[in-house]
């Protein structure tokens, strides 16, 4: 499992996918999410603007990434 680190309270799913290097652009993220290919905490998520907070885990094509708060 990989990790990303955020300084704010949350990060939107599309931004998190880009930060983790799983997509190249926001447009790519939009289509991948709309196609139901992304899971958040074990459930398919269709909203690019879904707010992810510390401890949330998202997954794309078997790549799991955990959201951590930067101290």
C-alpha positions as CSV (number, residue, x, y, z in Angstrom):
1,X,0.0,0.0,0.0
2,X,1.3,3.4,-0.9
3,X,0.7,6.6,1.0
4,X,0.0,10.3,0.2
5,X,0.3,13.1,2.7
6,X,-2.0,16.1,2.9
7,X,-1.6,19.3,4.9
8,X,-5.3,20.3,4.9
9,X,-8.3,18.6,6.4
10,X,-9.2,16.8,3.2
11,X,-8.3,16.2,-0.4
12,X,-10.7,15.6,-3.3
13,X,-10.6,12.2,-4.9
14,X,-9.5,13.5,-8.4
15,X,-6.7,15.5,-6.8
16,X,-5.6,12.4,-4.7
17,X,-5.4,10.2,-7.8
18,X,-3.1,12.8,-9.4
19,X,-1.0,13.2,-6.3
20,X,-0.6,9.4,-6.1
21,X,0.5,9.3,-9.7
22,X,-2.3,7.0,-10.7
23,X,-3.6,9.4,-13.4
24,X,-1.9,12.0,-15.5
25,X,-4.5,14.7,-15.4
26,X,-7.8,15.8,-13.9
27,X,-9.6,14.9,-17.1
28,X,-8.2,11.3,-16.8
29,X,-9.4,11.2,-13.2
30,X,-12.8,12.3,-14.2
31,X,-13.4,9.6,-16.7
32,X,-11.9,6.8,-14.6
33,X,-14.1,7.8,-11.6
34,X,-17.2,8.1,-13.8
35,X,-16.6,4.7,-15.2
36,X,-16.7,3.2,-11.7
37,X,-13.0,2.1,-11.6
38,X,-12.1,3.7,-8.3
39,X,-12.9,2.4,-4.9
40,X,-12.8,4.4,-1.7
41,X,-12.8,2.4,1.6
42,X,-13.9,-0.7,-0.2
43,X,-16.8,0.8,-2.1
44,X,-17.1,2.1,-5.7
45,X,-17.0,5.9,-5.8
46,X,-18.4,7.9,-8.7
47,X,-17.8,11.5,-7.4
48,X,-14.6,13.2,-8.4
49,X,-15.1,15.7,-5.6
50,X,-15.5,13.1,-2.9
51,X,-13.6,14.4,0.1
52,X,-10.9,12.1,1.4
53,X,-9.7,12.5,5.0
54,X,-6.9,11.0,7.0
55,X,-7.2,7.2,7.1
56,X,-9.2,6.8,4.0
57,X,-8.0,4.3,1.4
58,X,-8.6,4.6,-2.3
59,X,-7.9,2.0,-5.0
60,X,-7.4,1.9,-8.8
61,X,-6.5,-1.2,-10.7
62,X,-5.2,-3.0,-7.6
63,X,-3.1,0.0,-6.4
64,X,-4.1,1.0,-2.9
65,X,-3.2,4.4,-1.5
66,X,-3.8,5.6,2.1
67,X,-4.4,9.3,2.9
68,X,-2.2,10.5,5.8
69,X,-2.1,13.9,7.5
70,X,1.2,15.7,7.3
71,X,2.4,16.7,10.7
